[in-house]
Amino acid sequence: MREFFEYRDGQLYCESVPVKDIARRFGTPVYIYSKSSLLYRFRALKDAFDKQGLKPLICYSIKANSNLSVLNALKKAGAGFDVVSGGEIYRAMQVGASANKCVYAGVGKREEDIKMALDWGILMFNVESEAELALINSVAASMRKKARVALRINPDVDARTHDYITTAKKENKFGIDLYTAEQIFARQKDYKNVRIIGIHIHIGSQIVDTRPYAQALKKVERFIKLISGKHNVKLRYINIGGGLGITYDNEKVDAPEVFARRVAPYVKRLGLKLIMEPGRFIAGNSGIFVCRVIYVKKTPAKNFVIVDGAMNDLIRPSLYKAYHRIWPVSPVSEEEFVCDVVGPVCESGDFFAKDRKLPVVGPSDLLAVFSAGAYGFVMASNYNSRPLPAEVLVDKDRAYLVRRRQSYKDIVKLERLI
């Protein structure tokens, strides 16, 4: 796929803007996003499924990157949203999203968040348990409303991804097993303030081989035939979730066209409206994290490149041992060395790379951590009382500050001395 971060004459650019200029203007550490990349990836996925005649509702997964300017750009391109909290509903509302293009997922929906979603008029809830269905029914009854829901079934399919981000095996906390789901459909009249209008699956994240989607949909197809015949169930939607992966290193990722061809036959036979919830695929390679070298520390055992970014800014390498490509923004040395790229946080887990071969760098040099547009800033924290970094959105030849850097006053402003 086309990339919007590239080196020209020895300088890294985001679209038409030199990254070093962004760092000079807004400081480091900083997240930098490409608007053109976000829209390109959204349209690539939509076009692939449109060519299969499916016309999907694409609900961008806010949890991947929730910056309001990112959401606004995707909303204007026609995206709906996948939300997992009251806070994400609030963000969707702030950018003027259409409630009837949004779905609400997550295993722990609170009563107040359910009320918020019903007041807004959300398209549907993706229900994760019978206890949740009962609560939604009760809340809807108290509001004299009828809630639209899809049952999230757990098809017990291994998506062959990291243990922390697989979600469709029977031992995971997500979804409803097929037997229980059938019993719910058999008793659907017990839930008078709920309309079950869809089936939802989400089998994991960072899925590079899309065959598990076909395996899951094969089970879904059999299940829908069963409940349609046995319990006279009439559905309108099939939601296949998100999870399509990206290239971080040298992964061979199925292109959107391959993904669409794999799932299209099942969706067409079902005759239901398709919903999908991509996040990482759209945002991941649409952003980088830029930090500045503070020191280079050489010991008898290791070389350490100590930067001003840390695990509190980008936790994926520490949490998942995730690989992110790292390279100088302006490489000057042809000499290379092996080093650990680490931050200033007081944890041995505070690293971005270990035993990585890089061009020799020194203090004040800039490093770009690639593929950081998804699950980067959204998972950042104030650990060690470090201010959250700035976020910048580039649109062609202009760079916009879309979230200012936190100050120390911002960090403590909600606290009270007693």
LINHULIN-V184466 format. One record per residue. N is the residue number from 1. PHI is phi in degrees with one decimal (* if undefined). Layout:
N PHI
N PHI
//
This chain:
1 *
2 -65.9
3 -112.7
4 -113.3
5 -114.7
6 -149.4
7 -90.6
8 -131.6
9 51.4
10 78.7
11 -127.2
12 -79.5
13 -117.0
14 -107.9
15 53.2
16 -106.7
17 -114.7
18 -63.4
19 -62.7
20 -61.9
21 -69.1
22 -64.2
23 -63.6
24 -65.4
25 -77.2
26 -112.0
27 83.3
28 -133.0
29 -71.4
30 -150.5
31 -92.8
32 -126.3
33 -117.1
34 -102.8
35 -63.9
36 -61.9
37 -66.6
38 -55.4
39 -71.4
40 -60.5
41 -71.7
42 -60.2
43 -70.1
44 -62.0
45 -69.1
46 -62.8
47 -63.1
48 -61.1
49 -80.8
50 -59.1
51 -64.5
52 -87.6
53 78.3
54 -102.6
55 46.1
56 -74.8
57 -90.4
58 -96.8
59 -101.4
60 -57.6
61 -81.8
62 -59.7
63 -61.9
64 -70.0
65 -161.3
66 -103.8
67 -57.0
68 -60.2
69 -70.5
70 -63.7
71 -62.7
72 -64.4
73 -62.7
74 -72.0
75 -60.0
76 -65.0
77 -83.3
78 109.5
79 -74.8
80 -94.1
81 -137.5
82 -102.0
83 -113.3
84 -132.2
85 -163.3
86 -61.9
87 -63.0
88 -73.2
89 -60.9
90 -59.2
91 -62.0
92 -60.9
93 -64.8
94 -63.6
95 -98.3
96 73.0
97 -65.3
98 -79.1
99 -58.5
100 -78.4
101 -119.2
102 -125.3
103 -124.9
104 -119.2
105 -110.8
106 115.4
107 -83.7
108 -128.0
109 -67.9
110 -87.7
111 -56.9
112 -66.9
113 -74.1
114 -63.3
115 -61.2
116 -59.4
117 -67.0
118 -68.2
119 -60.0
120 -71.1
121 92.7
122 -57.4
123 -58.2
124 -166.4
125 -97.0
126 -90.8
127 -85.5
128 -102.9
129 -160.3
130 -68.6
131 -62.7
132 -66.0
133 -59.5
134 -63.9
135 -66.6
136 -59.3
137 -60.6
138 -66.6
139 -64.2
140 -61.4
141 -62.7
142 -65.7
143 -100.0
144 55.2
145 -124.0
146 -118.8
147 -89.3
148 -90.5
149 -137.9
150 -119.5
151 -82.2
152 -85.6
153 -95.0
154 -102.3
155 -81.6
156 53.5
157 -120.4
158 -90.7
159 -82.6
160 55.0
161 -128.5
162 -61.8
163 -55.4
164 -74.5
165 -124.6
166 -90.8
167 -135.2
168 -122.7
169 -95.2
170 -62.5
171 -85.8
172 -78.7
173 -79.1
174 -93.6
175 77.4
176 -119.5
177 -65.0
178 -62.9
179 -63.3
180 -63.6
181 -60.6
182 -63.5
183 -63.1
184 -63.5
185 -63.8
186 -65.8
187 -111.7
188 -62.6
189 -69.0
190 -71.0
191 -106.6
192 -71.1
193 -108.2
194 -131.4
195 -115.0
196 -86.4
197 -115.3
198 -158.5
199 -117.8
200 -125.1
201 -134.0
202 -150.8
203 -97.1
204 149.3
205 -130.7
206 53.7
207 -91.4
208 -97.3
209 -110.8
210 -85.2
211 -59.7
212 -58.9
213 -61.6
214 -63.7
215 -61.0
216 -66.4
217 -67.4
218 -61.8
219 -67.3
220 -62.1
221 -59.9
222 -63.1
223 -66.1
224 -65.3
225 -61.5
226 -63.3
227 -72.3
228 -66.9
229 -76.7
230 -82.8
231 -124.8
232 54.0
233 -84.1
234 -123.3
235 -107.5
236 -119.9
237 -131.2
238 -124.0
239 -110.9
240 -96.5
241 69.1
242 -122.1
243 104.0
244 -61.0
245 -85.8
246 -133.8
247 -89.9
248 -96.6
249 -128.0
250 -126.4
251 -62.1
252 -96.0
253 -100.4
254 -59.1
255 -70.0
256 -53.0
257 -64.6
258 -66.9
259 -56.2
260 -62.4
261 -64.5
262 -68.1
263 -95.0
264 -55.8
265 -57.7
266 -68.7
267 -65.0
268 -64.4
269 -65.0
270 -70.9
271 69.5
272 -109.5
273 -69.2
274 -89.0
275 -121.4
276 -139.1
277 -130.3
278 -72.0
279 -134.8
280 -56.8
281 -57.8
282 -81.5
283 -95.2
284 -54.7
285 -89.7
286 -98.1
287 -148.7
288 -130.9
289 -117.1
290 -112.9
291 -132.2
292 -116.9
293 -70.4
294 -95.1
295 -139.6
296 -116.5
297 -108.1
298 -110.7
299 -124.5
300 -59.7
301 -99.1
302 -150.1
303 -104.8
304 -119.2
305 -99.8
306 -98.4
307 -116.1
308 -86.3
309 -91.4
310 -152.6
311 -61.1
312 -69.9
313 -86.6
314 -141.0
315 -94.2
316 -56.5
317 -59.7
318 -73.8
319 -75.7
320 -108.9
321 55.9
322 -72.6
323 -89.6
324 -126.7
325 -64.5
326 -129.5
327 -154.0
328 -59.8
329 -66.4
330 -133.3
331 -61.6
332 -121.6
333 -97.7
334 -85.7
335 -77.4
336 -119.7
337 -145.2
338 -97.7
339 -151.8
340 -99.7
341 -97.7
342 -131.8
343 -108.3
344 -88.7
345 -69.2
346 -82.3
347 -145.7
348 -66.9
349 -80.2
350 -85.5
351 -147.3
352 -107.6
353 -158.6
354 -126.0
355 50.3
356 -100.3
357 -86.9
358 -135.7
359 -60.1
360 -60.2
361 -125.9
362 -141.3
363 -52.2
364 81.3
365 -66.8
366 -99.4
367 -116.6
368 -104.8
369 -100.0
370 -83.2
371 56.7
372 -110.5
373 -76.3
374 -118.9
375 55.6
376 -108.2
377 -57.7
378 -62.9
379 -104.0
380 -73.3
381 -141.8
382 -99.7
383 -53.8
384 64.6
385 52.5
386 -94.0
387 -62.8
388 -66.1
389 -71.9
390 -78.1
391 -123.1
392 -128.3
393 -113.1
394 -100.0
395 -124.7
396 62.8
397 -108.4
398 -129.3
399 -114.8
400 -116.4
401 -76.1
402 -108.3
403 -157.9
404 -71.8
405 -65.5
406 -66.4
407 -102.5
408 -62.0
409 -62.0
410 -60.2
411 -62.3
412 -104.0
413 -66.5
414 -93.5
415 -91.2
416 -130.4
417 -81.2
418 -126.5
//
